[in-house]
Amino acid sequence: MKILYAAFELAPFTKVGGLADVMGALPKFTEDENTEIAIFTPFIGSIDKDKYQIKDIENSQLKMKFGWAEYVFTLKMCKLPQTNINVFFIDNPKFFSCFNCVYPSGIDSWYEQERFITFSQCTLEYARLLNFKPDIIHCNDWHTAMIPVWLKTSYKNDSFFKNTKTVFSIHNLAYQGKYYSEILDFAGINREEVYHQYGLEHYGMLVWMKGALNYSDKIIAVSPTYAKEILTYDMGEGMDWTLRNNQYKLKGILNGIDYSIYNPETDSLIPYNYSKNELDKKEKCKQEVLKDFWLDYKKDRPLIAMISRLVEQKGIDLLKYAENELRQLDADIIILGTGEKRYEDFFVWLSYNSPNVRARIEYRNDLCSKIYAGADMFLMPSRFEPCGLSQLIALKYGTIPIVRATGGLEDTIIGYPLEHSDGFKFFNYNAHDMLSAVNYAINVYHNKQEWNKLVINAMSKDFSWTKSAIEYKKIYKELTA
């Protein structure tokens, strides 16, 4: 079986969110002696060619016509670290390598569409050029939603892709690729063939994700609860009718994490390695991370952390509503992340106007690891959360999650004081319930016997990719049977 993964971000080369982590890990666990895998991703200018030994592929120039213009693309490749899997980087100086970030802000929306369309069709054409005839093309989010559309329309009589099936993963339904139908001319797709309610049309606009939902052979939501939530009006982001219409091919599979990367016993980015039998070293990690956030260490004072994109989805508004109560907590709070300016400005203001809250408006992988290792609690008050990887990483590091019970957070955290508890939950999306959960966690923290039990439970959980990869393999085999 040949599987082609297409994604616009891929760890460790490029990373914005959980999509990159998933694409950097899932292929490792679906590879076996009967499976050949190729991963396609754009070559972003910030990728370190020397570090990852990325080589240019000779004679890889591909001339493609989009709209009224012709563009030239080239291909680079390397191995996914610690595997024998080929990663192919599609390069073009106008669309990809001119940027040092995956999703540049402030760019023209038509141009944004062009970037995803060109990448997606070049993925198909480079598969042909390399004679990699995929049995499965696994597409991820709206950036690659054009691929299932093309295969069922423009490419439907193409013998090379005759037996190719598509799997489409929804990592976040809120981002759908909505635009005007004129973009179909640039993509070279017949408007009459696709611009209807069972294709890409949605209330007078073109929505690429809707096309992927209608034209793909299998739809994956990244947690079982999220797969149920998105069928409802409240959580369906306007796609609930389309999803219910395609419910027969929808399945929820929980994401995992790669413990070869996220493991406090081996993580080289934390000051002290530790296990569930050496929790005194976790306390030393706490002392170090407090220095990074300009806070003093106080024995028996809990440290609550957030690592997040600063967007509405992540429940940042609840922190704004509760700012006075947070400043009076018998705990320190640290925040790491970037996002909407209104939230960035709020956390900068809060850092300067509270004795116990500090934020760093940046994203640094080394600092993430130090936070996971040094914090006592990890706050995720999300309005919705398709899966969430942060709470899974926090569990492995013995940092107790405080979460709103939605999506993957509901599937992965057992709320205290239930049997085998590993975290704290609140259910209603409001600041009062969030604060109640935080205060409950602080009270339990001071009962060291109970708290250590929670930490050991958390660090004993197994959310590796092994179980989830079995589910993906089963789907691939069913589609190709």
C-alpha positions in Angstrom: 0.0 0.0 0.0 1.2 3.5 -0.9 0.1 6.4 1.4 0.6 10.0 0.6 0.2 12.6 3.4 -0.3 16.2 2.4 -0.1 18.9 5.0 0.9 22.6 5.0 2.9 22.2 8.2 5.1 19.4 9.4 7.1 19.0 12.6 10.0 19.3 13.1 10.5 21.4 10.0 7.6 23.8 10.4 5.1 24.1 13.3 2.2 26.4 14.1 -0.1 24.1 15.9 -1.1 20.5 16.6 -1.4 19.7 12.9 2.4 19.8 12.5 2.9 17.4 15.5 0.3 15.0 14.1 1.9 14.9 10.7 5.3 14.5 12.2 4.2 11.5 14.2 1.3 9.6 12.5 3.3 8.5 9.4 5.9 6.9 11.7 3.3 4.7 13.3 1.5 3.7 10.1 4.7 2.7 8.3 5.4 -1.1 8.1 6.9 -3.6 5.7 3.8 -3.5 3.5 3.4 0.3 3.4 5.3 2.9 1.5 4.8 6.5 2.7 5.5 9.9 1.2 4.8 13.2 2.8 4.4 16.4 0.9 4.7 19.9 2.4 5.7 23.4 1.2 9.2 24.6 1.5 9.0 27.6 3.9 12.0 29.9 3.9 12.7 29.3 7.6 13.4 25.6 7.2 17.0 24.7 8.0 18.3 22.8 4.9 21.6 21.9 6.5 20.2 20.7 9.8 17.8 18.3 8.2 20.1 17.5 5.2 17.5 18.6 2.7 18.6 18.1 -0.9 17.4 19.6 -4.2 16.0 17.0 -6.5 17.6 17.3 -9.9 15.4 17.9 -13.0 12.4 18.5 -10.7 11.1 21.6 -12.4 7.4 21.5 -12.8 5.6 24.1 -15.0 2.0 24.5 -13.9 -0.7 26.8 -15.3 -3.0 28.5 -12.8 -5.5 31.1 -14.1 -3.8 32.9 -16.9 -0.2 32.5 -15.7 2.4 29.7 -15.7 4.5 29.1 -12.6 7.6 27.0 -12.1 8.0 24.7 -9.0 10.9 22.6 -7.8 11.2 19.8 -5.3 13.5 19.1 -2.4 13.6 16.1 -0.1 15.0 14.5 3.0 14.0 11.8 5.5 11.6 12.4 8.3 13.9 12.3 11.3 14.4 8.8 12.9 12.5 7.2 10.0 13.0 6.0 6.4 10.0 8.1 5.2 10.6 10.5 2.4 9.5 14.1 2.9 9.1 16.1 -0.3 9.2 19.9 -0.1 7.4 21.8 -2.9 9.2 25.1 -3.5 8.2 28.3 -5.4 9.7 31.7 -4.4 6.4 33.5 -4.9 4.2 31.2 -2.8 6.4 29.4 -0.2 10.1 30.1 0.3 9.6 33.9 0.3 8.1 33.6 3.8 9.8 32.6 7.1 6.4 31.6 8.6 3.8 29.1 7.5 0.8 31.4 7.6 1.9 35.0 7.1 -0.5 37.6 8.5 -1.8 40.5 6.6 -1.5 39.0 3.1 -4.2 39.4 0.4 -7.0 36.7 0.8 -6.8 35.9 -3.0 -3.1 35.3 -2.7 -3.7 33.1 0.4 -6.0 31.0 -1.7 -3.4 30.8 -4.4 -0.8 29.4 -2.0 -3.0 26.5 -0.9 -4.3 25.7 -4.4 -0.9 25.6 -6.0 0.5 23.4 -3.2 -2.3 21.0 -3.4 -2.3 20.5 -7.2 1.5 20.3 -7.3 1.3 17.5 -4.8 -0.8 15.5 -7.2 1.4 16.3 -10.2 4.7 15.6 -8.3 3.2 12.2 -7.2 2.8 11.5 -10.9 6.3 12.8 -11.8 7.8 10.6 -9.1 5.7 7.7 -10.2 4.3 7.4 -6.6 0.9 6.1 -7.4 -1.0 6.5 -4.0 -3.6 4.1 -2.8 -4.5 6.7 -0.1 -4.0 10.4 -0.1 -4.5 11.7 3.5 -5.4 15.4 3.4 -5.4 17.7 6.4 -7.6 20.8 7.0 -8.8 23.2 4.3 -5.3 23.9 3.0 -5.4 20.6 1.1 -9.2 20.3 0.8 -8.9 20.8 -3.0 -7.3 17.4 -3.5 -10.5 15.3 -2.9 -12.4 17.8 -5.1 -9.9 17.5 -8.0 -9.9 13.7 -7.8 -13.7 13.4 -8.1 -13.9 16.1 -10.9 -10.9 17.2 -13.1 -8.9 14.0 -12.4 -11.8 11.5 -12.4 -10.7 10.0 -15.7 -7.0 10.1 -15.0 -5.7 6.5 -15.1 -2.8 7.3 -12.7 -5.2 8.2 -9.9 -7.9 5.7 -10.9 -7.8 3.7 -7.7 -6.7 6.5 -5.3 -8.9 7.1 -2.3 -8.9 10.2 -0.1 -9.0 10.6 3.7 -9.7 14.1 5.0 -8.8 15.0 8.6 -10.6 17.9 10.3 -8.1 19.3 12.8 -10.3 22.4 13.3 -13.7 22.9 11.6 -13.6 26.6 12.3 -11.1 27.3 9.5 -12.9 26.4 6.2 -11.3 28.3 3.3 -14.3 30.4 2.4 -14.0 32.6 -0.7 -15.7 33.8 -3.8 -16.4 31.3 -6.6 -14.1 33.2 -9.0 -11.2 31.3 -7.4 -12.3 28.2 -9.3 -10.9 29.8 -12.5 -7.5 30.0 -10.9 -7.8 26.3 -9.7 -9.0 25.2 -13.2 -12.1 23.5 -11.8 -15.4 23.7 -13.8 -17.8 25.9 -11.9 -20.9 24.1 -13.1 -19.5 20.8 -11.9 -18.9 21.7 -8.2 -20.7 25.0 -7.4 -23.9 23.6 -5.8 -25.0 22.6 -2.3 -23.7 19.0 -2.6 -20.3 20.4 -3.8 -18.6 23.6 -2.7 -21.3 26.2 -2.6 -22.4 27.4 0.8 -24.9 30.3 1.1 -23.5 32.0 -2.0 -19.8 31.4 -1.2 -17.3 28.8 -2.1 -16.1 26.7 0.9 -13.2 24.4 0.3 -13.7 22.3 3.4 -17.3 21.6 2.4 -16.0 20.3 -0.9 -13.6 18.0 1.0 -16.4 16.7 3.2 -18.6 16.0 0.2 -15.9 14.5 -2.1 -13.5 12.6 0.2 -14.0 8.9 0.8 -13.5 9.1 4.6 -13.7 11.9 7.1 -11.7 11.9 10.3 -12.3 14.1 13.3 -9.4 14.1 15.7 -11.4 12.9 18.8 -14.6 10.9 19.2 -16.4 13.6 21.2 -15.5 16.3 18.6 -16.9 13.9 15.9 -20.2 14.1 17.7 -20.1 17.8 18.6 -19.6 18.9 15.0 -22.9 17.2 14.0 -24.8 19.8 16.1 -25.9 23.3 15.1 -24.0 24.8 18.1 -20.6 23.2 17.2 -21.0 22.5 13.5 -19.6 25.9 12.4 -22.3 26.0 9.6 -21.2 22.6 8.3 -23.5 20.5 10.5 -26.0 19.8 7.8 -23.2 18.7 5.4 -21.6 16.6 8.1 -24.8 14.9 8.9 -25.3 14.2 5.2 -21.9 12.6 5.2 -22.1 11.0 8.6 -21.7 7.5 7.2 -18.1 8.2 6.4 -17.2 10.2 9.5 -15.2 8.7 12.3 -13.5 10.2 15.4 -10.0 9.0 16.2 -8.1 10.5 19.1 -4.7 12.0 18.4 -1.7 10.7 20.2 1.7 12.1 21.1 5.2 11.0 20.3 6.9 9.9 23.5 10.3 9.8 21.9 10.0 13.6 21.8 7.7 14.4 24.8 9.2 12.5 27.8 10.6 14.1 31.0 13.0 11.3 31.4 14.8 12.0 28.2 13.8 15.6 27.2 17.1 17.5 26.6 15.3 20.9 26.7 14.5 20.7 30.4 17.0 21.5 33.2 16.4 18.3 35.1 15.2 15.0 33.8 12.8 13.1 36.1 10.3 10.3 36.3 7.3 9.6 38.5 9.7 8.3 41.1 11.8 11.4 41.1 9.3 14.3 41.6 11.8 16.3 43.6 13.5 17.0 40.3 10.3 18.4 38.9 10.3 20.9 41.8 13.8 22.0 40.6 12.4 22.5 37.1 9.8 24.7 38.6 12.4 26.9 40.2 14.1 27.3 36.9 11.1 28.2 34.8 10.0 30.8 37.4 13.2 32.6 36.7 12.3 32.7 33.0 9.1 34.5 33.9 10.6 36.9 36.5 8.8 35.3 39.4 10.2 34.2 42.8 10.1 30.6 44.0 8.0 30.1 47.1 7.7 26.6 48.6 4.2 25.1 48.5 2.9 27.8 46.1 1.4 26.2 43.0 2.4 27.3 39.5 -0.4 27.3 36.8 0.7 27.5 33.1 -0.9 28.1 29.7 0.8 27.5 26.4 -1.7 28.5 23.7 -2.6 30.4 20.6 -4.2 33.6 21.9 -7.5 33.3 20.1 -11.1 33.2 21.1 -11.4 29.4 20.7 -8.9 28.9 23.5 -11.1 30.5 26.2 -9.0 33.6 26.6 -12.1 35.6 27.2 -12.7 33.7 30.4 -9.4 34.9 31.8 -10.3 38.5 30.8 -13.5 38.2 32.8 -11.7 36.7 35.8 -8.7 39.0 35.8 -9.2 40.4 39.2 -9.7 37.0 40.8 -6.7 35.6 39.0 -4.5 38.4 40.4 -5.6 37.5 43.9 -5.0 33.7 43.6 -2.7 32.0 46.0 -0.8 30.8 42.9 1.5 32.0 40.2 0.3 32.0 36.5 2.5 31.9 33.4 1.4 32.3 29.8 3.3 31.6 26.6 1.8 32.2 23.2 1.0 34.6 20.3 -2.3 35.4 18.6 -4.8 38.2 18.3 -3.4 41.6 19.3 -6.3 42.3 21.7 -5.3 39.2 23.7 -1.6 39.9 23.5 -2.1 43.4 24.8 -4.3 42.1 27.6 -1.6 39.7 28.8 1.1 42.3 28.6 -1.0 44.7 30.6 -1.8 41.9 33.1 1.9 41.1 33.5 2.7 44.7 34.4 -0.3 45.1 36.8 -0.3 41.9 38.8 2.1 40.3 41.3 1.5 36.8 40.2 0.8 36.7 36.4 3.5 36.8 33.8 3.1 36.4 30.0 5.6 36.0 27.2 4.2 36.9 23.8 6.3 34.5 21.7 6.6 30.8 20.9 9.7 28.9 21.8 9.9 25.2 21.7 12.6 25.1 24.4 10.5 27.2 26.7 7.5 25.0 26.1 9.3 22.0 27.5 10.5 23.9 30.5 7.0 25.0 31.2 5.5 21.5 30.9 8.2 20.2 33.3 8.1 23.1 35.8 4.4 23.9 36.2 2.1 22.1 38.6 -1.1 22.7 36.7 -1.9 23.3 33.0 -5.0 25.4 32.2 -7.1 24.8 29.0 -10.4 26.6 29.3 -11.3 26.1 25.6 -14.6 27.1 24.1 -14.1 24.1 21.8 -11.1 21.8 21.4 -11.0 19.3 18.5 -8.4 17.1 20.3 -5.7 19.1 22.0 -2.2 17.8 22.4 -1.1 20.2 25.2 -3.1 18.3 27.9 -1.5 15.0 26.7 2.0 16.4 27.0 1.2 17.9 30.4 0.0 14.5 31.7 3.3 12.9 30.7 5.2 15.7 32.5 3.1 15.3 35.6 1.5 18.7 35.2 -2.1 18.4 36.1 -4.6 19.7 33.4 -7.5 21.9 34.4 -9.8 21.7 31.3 -13.2 22.5 30.0 -14.9 19.3 29.2 -15.2 19.6 25.4 -13.9 17.7 22.4 -10.7 15.9 23.0 -10.4 17.4 26.5 -13.5 15.4 27.5 -12.1 12.2 26.0 -8.6 12.4 27.6 -9.0 13.8 31.1 -10.6 12.0 34.1 -11.8 14.7 36.5 -11.0 14.6 40.2 -12.1 13.0 42.5 -13.1 10.0 40.3 -11.2 6.8 40.2 -7.9 7.1 38.4 -8.3 10.9 38.2 -5.6 12.8 36.4 -7.0 16.3 36.2 -9.8 18.7 36.9 -12.8 19.5 34.7 -15.4 22.2 34.4 -18.4 22.0 32.0 -20.1 25.3 31.5 -18.2 27.9 29.4 -18.0 30.7 31.9 -15.4 32.3 34.1 -17.1 31.4 37.4 -16.9 27.6 36.7 -13.3 28.0 35.4 -12.3 29.7 38.7 -14.1 27.1 40.7 -12.0 24.4 39.0 -8.8 26.3 39.5 -9.5 26.9 43.2 -10.5 23.3 43.7 -7.1 22.2 42.1 -5.2 24.6 44.4 -6.9 23.2 47.5 -6.1 19.6 46.4 -2.5 20.7 45.7 -2.0 21.4 49.4 -2.9 17.8 50.2 0.4 16.3 49.1 -0.7 12.7 49.4 -3.7 13.3 47.1 -1.7 15.5 44.7 1.2 13.0 44.3 -1.4 10.4 43.5 -2.8 12.6 40.8 0.7 13.2 39.4 1.5 9.5 39.3 -1.8 8.7 37.6 -1.1 11.4 35.0 2.4 10.2 34.2 1.2 6.6 34.0 -1.3 7.3 31.2 -0.5 6.1 27.7 -1.6 8.4 24.8 1.0 7.2 22.4 0.2 6.9 18.7 0.3 3.1 18.7 -3.5 2.6 19.4 -4.6 5.4 17.1 -2.4 4.3 14.3 -4.1 0.9 14.3 -7.4 2.7 13.7 -6.0 4.6 10.8 -4.5 1.5 9.2 -7.9 -0.2 9.5 -9.5 2.7 7.6 -6.8 2.6 4.9 -7.2 -1.1 4.4 -11.0 -0.8 4.2 -10.8 1.9 1.6 -8.4 -0.1 -0.6 -10.1 -3.5 -0.2 
